[in-house]
Amino acid sequence: MLSFLKKIGHTLYRIWFYILVFLPILIMLPFLVIFTLSERTYPQFFWIARNIWANTILYGMGCFPVIKWEQRLKKGESYMLVSNHTSMLDIMLMLKVSKNPFVFIGKKELVNIPLFGFFYKRVCILVDRESAKSRTAVYRRAQKRLQQGLSICIFPEGGVPDEHIILDDFKDGAFKMAIAHNIPVVPITFYDNKKRFSFTFYSGFPGRLRVRVHKFFATQNLKELDKIKLRESVREVILNDLEHSR
């Protein structure tokens, strides 16, 4: 009986999440459409996404961000934001971490989500990891966005790993891009997202969402050949943090 009640609770929690995802989009629809007509109005779109959409979902789910900083982001500067990826809450929590407007680089499959996919396609940089042409186009679009003063966010595991994996191997893209554009890499650890709302259906419950923003990795004096060392150094910081928090 208790197991049955837990399944009902988890199901209702999932349904409530999707209500919170779509309701603000429906309410703010005219403004979201206007602010995605031009790249020049992206900061206004980002403000709505960060302060209304993300807040509605996180606090509505009873998930309260607690962010600790080893180094602060500076207003008006561009960064490469990277973190572990375990939950659909990762997107909302990343929005809470950075007041500096940034653009997600993500997989193209998410455009198939009704309504959300419409805006995702318009404001994110989409990548088909199986296509070399797509990966090349990502670098060009990212360069344009960086020149506009924005930051970039990538989940370098390249997807969500299986539940038993603490942190999957990192792909090269984020680190190659950071070196090419001479922007700092910002390692970020999300501790609780998998526990609060994993991709396992019958799971999740409210509580704190702890985040640590680590010291940045400078890239000014690095060359493309240094991308592997940079990649592994950043991964080690996040992995060690996750292991010590268990």
C-alpha positions in Angstrom: 0.0 0.0 0.0 2.8 2.4 0.9 4.6 1.6 -2.3 1.4 2.3 -4.3 0.9 5.7 -2.5 4.5 6.7 -3.3 4.0 5.9 -7.0 0.8 8.1 -7.0 2.8 10.9 -5.3 5.7 10.7 -7.8 3.2 10.7 -10.7 1.5 13.8 -9.4 4.9 15.4 -8.8 5.8 14.7 -12.5 2.5 16.1 -13.7 2.9 19.2 -11.6 6.4 19.8 -13.1 5.0 19.8 -16.6 2.2 22.2 -15.6 4.8 24.5 -14.2 6.9 24.2 -17.3 4.1 25.1 -19.8 1.9 27.5 -17.8 4.4 30.4 -17.7 5.1 29.9 -21.4 1.4 30.2 -22.2 0.9 33.2 -20.0 3.9 35.0 -21.4 3.5 33.8 -24.9 3.1 37.2 -26.7 6.2 38.6 -25.0 8.3 35.5 -25.6 7.4 35.6 -29.3 8.3 39.3 -29.6 11.6 38.8 -27.8 12.6 35.9 -30.0 12.0 37.8 -33.3 15.6 39.3 -33.1 18.9 38.3 -31.5 19.1 41.9 -30.2 16.2 41.2 -27.8 17.6 38.0 -26.5 18.6 39.6 -23.1 15.0 40.4 -22.5 14.0 36.8 -23.3 16.7 35.6 -21.0 15.4 37.8 -18.2 11.9 36.3 -18.5 13.4 32.7 -18.6 15.5 33.3 -15.6 13.3 35.4 -13.3 9.8 34.1 -14.2 10.0 30.7 -15.9 12.9 29.1 -13.9 11.6 30.6 -10.6 8.1 29.3 -11.2 9.3 25.8 -11.8 12.0 25.5 -9.1 10.1 27.2 -6.2 6.8 25.7 -7.4 8.4 22.2 -7.1 9.6 23.1 -3.6 13.2 23.0 -4.8 15.2 25.9 -3.4 18.6 26.8 -4.9 21.5 27.3 -2.5 24.5 28.6 -4.5 28.1 28.8 -3.2 30.7 30.7 -5.1 34.5 30.2 -5.2 34.7 32.9 -7.9 32.0 35.3 -9.1 30.9 36.0 -12.6 31.5 39.6 -13.7 28.8 41.5 -15.4 29.4 42.0 -19.1 32.0 39.3 -19.5 31.6 36.0 -21.5 32.2 32.6 -20.1 31.9 28.9 -20.9 29.6 27.4 -18.3 29.9 23.6 -17.8 28.2 21.3 -15.3 27.2 17.7 -14.7 23.9 16.7 -16.3 21.4 14.5 -14.4 18.0 16.1 -14.4 15.5 18.3 -16.3 16.0 20.8 -13.5 19.6 21.4 -14.7 18.3 24.0 -17.3 16.3 26.0 -14.7 19.1 25.8 -12.1 21.7 27.0 -14.6 19.5 30.0 -15.3 19.5 30.8 -11.6 23.3 30.5 -11.4 24.1 33.1 -14.0 22.7 36.6 -14.2 24.8 37.1 -17.3 22.8 36.1 -20.3 24.0 32.9 -21.9 22.9 30.6 -24.7 22.6 26.8 -24.3 24.2 24.5 -26.8 22.0 21.4 -26.8 20.8 18.4 -28.8 18.4 19.0 -31.6 15.9 16.3 -30.4 14.4 18.7 -27.8 12.8 20.7 -30.5 10.1 18.0 -30.7 8.7 18.9 -27.3 5.4 20.8 -27.9 5.6 24.6 -27.4 8.9 24.4 -25.4 10.6 23.1 -28.6 9.4 26.1 -30.6 11.3 28.5 -28.3 14.2 26.1 -27.7 14.9 26.1 -31.5 14.8 29.9 -31.7 17.1 30.8 -28.8 19.5 27.8 -28.4 22.3 26.6 -30.6 21.3 23.1 -31.7 23.8 20.4 -32.5 23.5 17.1 -34.3 26.4 15.1 -32.8 26.4 12.7 -35.7 26.9 15.5 -38.2 30.3 17.1 -38.8 28.6 19.9 -40.7 26.3 20.6 -37.7 29.3 20.7 -35.3 31.1 23.2 -37.5 28.0 25.4 -37.7 27.8 25.4 -33.9 31.2 27.0 -33.7 30.2 29.8 -36.1 26.9 30.5 -34.2 28.7 30.4 -30.9 31.3 32.9 -32.1 28.5 35.3 -33.2 26.8 35.1 -29.8 30.1 35.6 -27.9 30.7 38.7 -30.0 27.3 40.0 -28.8 28.6 39.7 -25.3 26.8 36.5 -24.3 28.1 33.4 -22.6 27.8 29.8 -23.6 26.5 26.8 -21.6 27.2 23.2 -22.5 26.7 20.0 -20.5 29.9 18.3 -21.6 28.8 14.8 -20.9 26.9 15.0 -24.1 23.7 13.7 -22.6 22.3 12.3 -19.4 24.3 9.3 -18.1 22.8 6.2 -16.6 21.6 6.6 -13.0 24.6 4.7 -11.5 27.2 6.9 -13.2 28.4 9.7 -11.0 29.9 11.7 -13.9 30.3 10.5 -17.5 33.3 11.3 -19.7 33.4 14.8 -21.1 33.3 15.7 -24.8 35.9 18.1 -26.3 33.5 20.7 -27.7 33.2 23.1 -24.8 36.9 23.2 -24.1 37.9 23.5 -27.7 35.5 26.4 -28.1 36.6 28.1 -24.9 40.2 28.0 -26.0 39.4 29.3 -29.5 37.5 32.3 -28.1 39.8 32.9 -25.1 37.0 32.7 -22.5 37.2 31.2 -19.0 35.7 27.8 -18.3 33.4 27.9 -15.3 33.0 24.4 -13.6 29.7 24.1 -11.8 28.6 21.2 -9.6 24.9 20.3 -9.2 24.6 18.1 -6.2 21.0 17.3 -5.7 19.2 17.5 -9.1 19.2 13.8 -9.6 17.8 13.2 -6.2 15.1 15.9 -6.5 13.9 15.1 -10.1 15.8 12.4 -12.0 14.8 10.9 -15.3 13.5 7.8 -13.4 9.7 8.3 -13.4 8.9 7.1 -9.9 11.4 9.3 -8.1 11.9 12.8 -6.8 10.9 15.0 -3.9 11.2 18.7 -2.8 14.3 20.1 -1.0 17.4 22.1 -1.4 19.3 22.3 -4.8 22.9 22.8 -3.8 25.3 24.3 -6.3 29.0 25.1 -6.2 30.6 27.5 -8.7 34.3 26.6 -8.8 37.3 28.7 -9.6 37.5 29.5 -13.3 40.0 27.9 -15.7 41.7 30.7 -17.8 42.3 29.9 -21.5 44.2 32.9 -22.8 47.6 31.1 -23.0 46.2 27.7 -24.2 46.2 26.2 -27.7 43.9 23.7 -29.2 46.2 20.9 -28.3 45.6 21.8 -24.6 41.9 21.0 -24.8 42.3 17.4 -23.5 44.2 18.5 -20.4 41.7 21.3 -19.8 38.8 18.9 -20.3 40.2 16.4 -17.8 41.1 19.1 -15.3 37.6 20.5 -15.3 36.1 17.1 -15.0 38.3 16.2 -12.1 37.1 19.3 -10.2 33.4 18.4 -10.6 34.0 14.6 -10.1 36.0 15.1 -6.8 33.3 17.4 -5.5 30.5 15.0 -6.3 32.4 12.1 -4.7 33.1 14.0 -1.5 29.5 15.1 -1.2 28.0 11.5 -1.2 
